[in-house]
């Protein structure tokens, strides 16, 4: 197998264009697959919500070691699952875009373990700084991916719960609402993030726009 560096400039450009097309096509393919998957999940969610409403209420022993509920619903797990899938889609392809550009341009290795920086910051700075791709046109998408990252992290590490000190911050995210529990105590994880339908579609669309723009640049 020949290295791309051993090809003539004209052949190298053709190879680069072909690889770029493959990346862009793969990003679009996965986006469309996720949209189809999410539509199916939302259909399932409607069924699950109907089951939740029809489920009998059973008095439970507060000191019991196991749940005594007659029905164990799962509707509350569906939107967080979609959230995780969207972030995984973005992170996987952002990393692949950086790796492709590193190989293509013989650039330094991307450093994922930069203290105090998120994967979004690291990948974005690599693509714009080292690679030189102008992503200013998709700044709105970058900001929306950051919203996705922050909400995703709360579900990944805290089950969607936030403290009273974080309520104002997360209330500002479009498509997110906060349920504050009556037994709230200062400093405790006493509020729960609620993901609205629009947040799922918006973050998925913006993830695709960002990735696709970076791929074809």
FENVENCOR-V95719 format. One record per pair of residues at least 12 apart in sequence whose C-alpha atoms are under 10 Angstrom apart, sorted by sequence separation. I is the first residue (numbers start at 1). J is the second residue. D is the distance in Angstrom with one decimal. If there is no record, write none. Layout:
i: (I:I)
j: (J:J)
d: (D:D)
This chain:
i: (4:57:58:98:110:111:167:179:180:56:57:58:110:167:178:179:180:55:56:57:178:179:55:56:95:110:111:177:178:179:55:110:162:164:177:178:54:55:95:109:110:161:162:163:176:177:178:55:108:124:160:161:162:176:177:52:107:151:161:175:176:177:51:52:53:110:150:164:175:176:51:52:121:163:164:165:166:174:175:176:51:52:108:120:151:163:164:165:171:174:175:176:51:52:107:120:147:150:163:164:165:166:167:170:175:176:49:51:95:98:102:107:163:164:165:167:174:175:48:49:50:94:95:98:101:102:105:120:121:147:148:151:162:163:164:166:167:174:175:48:49:94:97:98:101:105:120:147:162:163:164:167:173:175:48:49:95:96:104:119:147:161:162:163:164:175:47:48:91:94:95:98:102:118:147:161:162:163:174:175:45:46:91:94:97:98:101:102:120:144:147:160:161:162:163:45:48:90:94:97:101:119:144:159:161:162:44:45:118:158:160:161:162:45:91:98:118:160:161:42:45:94:98:159:160:161:41:44:45:158:159:160:160:42:41:42:155:41:154:155:154:38:41:42:38:41:151:38:151:38:151:37:35:38:34:38:34:35:148:34:147:148:91:148:149:31:34:90:144:148:147:148:145:146:31:87:91:144:145:148:30:31:86:87:90:144:145:148:143:144:145:87:141:142:144:145:27:86:87:141:144:145:27:30:86:141:143:144:84:141:142:27:83:84:87:141:142:145:27:83:86:87:140:141:144:26:27:84:85:139:141:142:83:84:138:141:142:24:83:84:140:141:142:23:82:140:141:80:81:84:138:139:80:83:84:138:23:24:83:137:138:23:81:80:135:138:80:137:138:20:23:135:80:134:135:20:80:133:134:19:20:133:133:135:133:134:16:133:16:19:132:124:128:127:16:15:124:12:5:4:5:4:5:5:83:90:94:80:86:90:93:97:101:79:80:86:89:93:97:100:79:83:87:90:91:94:98:79:83:86:87:90:94:97:98:76:79:82:83:86:89:90:93:94:97:76:82:85:86:89:93:96:79:80:83:87:90:91:94:79:83:86:90:94:82:86:89:93:42:38:38:35:35:35:34:35:32:31:31:31:32:31:30:31:27:28:27:28:27:28:24:27:28:27:26:24:25:23:24:27:23:24:24:25:23:24:25:20:23:24:22:23:20:21:22:20:21:19:20:20:17)
j: (16:69:70:110:122:123:179:191:192:69:70:71:123:180:191:192:193:69:70:71:192:193:70:71:110:125:126:192:193:194:71:126:178:180:193:194:71:72:112:126:127:178:179:180:193:194:195:73:126:142:178:179:180:194:195:71:126:170:180:194:195:196:71:72:73:130:170:184:195:196:72:73:142:184:185:186:187:195:196:197:73:74:130:142:173:185:186:187:193:196:197:198:74:75:130:143:170:173:186:187:188:189:190:193:198:199:73:75:119:122:126:131:187:188:189:191:198:199:73:74:75:119:120:123:126:127:130:145:146:172:173:176:187:188:189:191:192:199:200:74:75:120:123:124:127:131:146:173:188:189:190:193:199:201:75:76:122:123:131:146:174:188:189:190:191:202:75:76:119:122:123:126:130:146:175:189:190:191:202:203:74:75:120:123:126:127:130:131:149:173:176:189:190:191:192:75:78:120:124:127:131:149:174:189:191:192:75:76:149:189:191:192:193:77:123:130:150:192:193:75:78:127:131:192:193:194:75:78:79:192:193:194:195:78:78:79:192:79:192:193:193:78:81:82:79:82:193:81:194:82:195:82:82:85:82:86:85:86:199:86:199:200:145:202:203:86:89:145:199:203:203:204:202:203:89:145:149:202:203:206:89:90:145:146:149:203:204:207:203:204:205:148:202:203:205:206:89:148:149:203:206:207:90:93:149:204:206:207:148:205:206:92:148:149:152:206:207:210:93:149:152:153:206:207:210:93:94:151:152:206:208:209:151:152:206:209:210:93:152:153:209:210:211:93:152:210:211:151:152:155:209:210:152:155:156:210:96:97:156:210:211:97:155:155:210:213:156:213:214:97:100:213:159:213:214:100:160:213:214:100:101:214:215:217:216:217:100:217:101:104:217:210:214:214:104:104:214:104:103:103:104:104:105:106:195:203:207:194:200:204:207:211:215:194:195:201:204:208:212:215:195:199:203:206:207:210:214:196:200:203:204:207:211:214:215:194:197:200:201:204:207:208:211:212:215:195:201:204:205:208:212:215:199:200:203:207:210:211:214:200:204:207:211:215:204:208:211:215:197:200:201:200:201:204:204:205:204:204:205:207:208:208:208:209:207:208:208:209:209:211:208:211:212:212:212:211:212:211:212:215:212:213:214:215:214:215:216:212:215:216:215:216:214:215:216:215:216:215:216:217:216)
d: (8.8:7.6:6.5:7.4:8.0:9.0:9.5:5.5:6.6:8.6:7.5:9.0:8.0:8.9:6.5:5.1:9.0:9.5:6.7:8.6:5.7:6.4:7.5:7.3:9.0:9.9:9.0:8.5:4.8:7.0:6.1:7.1:9.0:8.5:6.0:5.9:9.6:8.7:9.5:9.7:9.9:9.2:9.9:9.7:6.8:5.1:8.9:8.6:9.6:8.5:9.9:9.4:9.6:5.8:6.8:8.0:9.8:8.1:9.8:8.6:5.2:7.5:8.9:8.4:9.8:9.4:8.7:8.0:6.5:6.0:9.8:6.0:9.6:9.0:7.9:7.9:9.4:9.8:5.2:9.3:7.6:8.5:8.3:8.2:9.0:8.8:6.2:6.8:9.0:9.0:7.5:9.0:9.7:7.8:7.4:9.8:8.9:9.7:7.6:6.0:8.9:9.4:9.9:8.1:5.9:7.0:8.2:9.1:8.9:9.9:9.4:7.9:5.7:6.9:9.4:7.6:8.7:4.6:7.0:8.6:9.5:9.1:9.8:6.8:9.5:9.6:9.6:7.9:9.1:9.8:9.3:8.7:9.3:5.2:7.1:9.1:9.3:7.2:8.3:6.8:6.0:8.5:8.8:9.1:8.1:7.9:7.2:6.7:7.9:4.2:6.8:9.1:9.2:9.9:5.4:8.9:9.7:9.9:9.9:9.9:8.6:9.4:4.9:5.8:6.8:8.6:8.6:9.1:7.6:10.0:6.9:7.0:8.9:9.2:9.8:5.6:6.5:6.2:9.6:9.7:8.5:8.2:7.9:6.5:10.0:6.5:9.2:8.0:8.1:9.0:9.7:9.3:6.7:5.4:8.8:5.6:9.5:9.3:8.4:8.2:6.8:9.1:9.1:9.9:5.5:6.2:8.4:8.7:8.8:8.4:8.4:4.4:7.3:9.3:8.8:9.6:9.9:5.7:6.2:9.6:6.8:9.1:8.4:8.4:5.4:9.6:9.9:8.7:8.7:9.6:9.0:8.0:9.5:7.9:7.0:8.4:9.6:8.5:9.6:8.5:8.4:9.3:9.5:9.7:9.0:8.3:8.1:9.7:9.8:6.8:8.9:8.9:9.9:9.6:8.6:10.0:8.0:9.8:8.5:7.8:9.5:9.0:10.0:9.6:9.8:8.8:8.8:8.3:9.4:6.4:8.1:9.1:9.5:9.4:8.0:8.1:9.8:8.0:6.3:9.9:7.6:9.6:9.5:10.0:9.9:6.2:8.7:9.2:9.8:9.4:9.8:7.0:9.3:9.9:9.6:6.9:8.5:8.4:6.9:8.1:6.6:6.3:9.1:9.8:9.8:9.8:9.0:8.0:9.1:8.4:7.6:9.9:7.5:9.4:7.4:4.7:7.9:8.7:7.1:9.2:9.4:9.8:8.0:6.7:9.9:9.0:9.9:9.7:9.8:9.9:8.8:9.3:8.4:6.4:8.5:6.9:6.8:9.8:6.4:9.1:9.9:5.9:9.8:8.5:10.0:9.1:9.5:9.3:9.6:8.6:7.4:8.5:7.7:8.9:8.1:6.1:8.6:9.7:9.9:9.2:9.6:7.8:9.4:7.0:8.0:7.8:8.9:8.9:9.3:9.3:9.1:7.6:9.1:9.4:7.1:9.0:8.4:9.5:8.3:8.7:9.9:7.1:9.6:8.8:9.9:7.9:9.8:6.5:9.9:9.8:9.7:10.0:9.3:7.8:7.6:9.9:9.6:9.5:9.9:9.3:8.7:8.0:9.6:9.5:8.9:9.8:9.6:9.3:8.2:8.5:9.8:8.2:9.6:9.1:7.6:9.5:8.8:9.6:9.9:9.6:6.8:8.9:8.7:9.5:9.2:9.1:9.6:8.3:6.6:7.4:8.3:5.7:6.6:7.6:9.7:9.3:8.0:7.1:9.7:5.8:8.0:7.5:7.0:9.9:6.7:9.7:9.7:9.2:9.4:8.8:9.5:9.8:9.6:9.2:8.5:8.1:8.7:9.6:8.6:7.5:8.6:7.6:7.2:9.2:9.3:9.4:9.7:9.3:9.0:8.7:8.8:9.8:8.1:8.1:8.3:9.2:10.0:7.6:8.1:8.7:9.5:6.4:9.1:9.9:9.8:7.1:7.1:9.3:9.7:9.0:9.8:7.1:7.3:6.6:9.5:8.0:8.6:9.4:5.7:8.5:8.4:8.5:8.8:9.3:9.9:5.5:9.9:10.0:6.4:6.5:9.2:8.4:9.8:8.0:10.0:6.2:7.3:9.6:6.2:8.7:8.8)
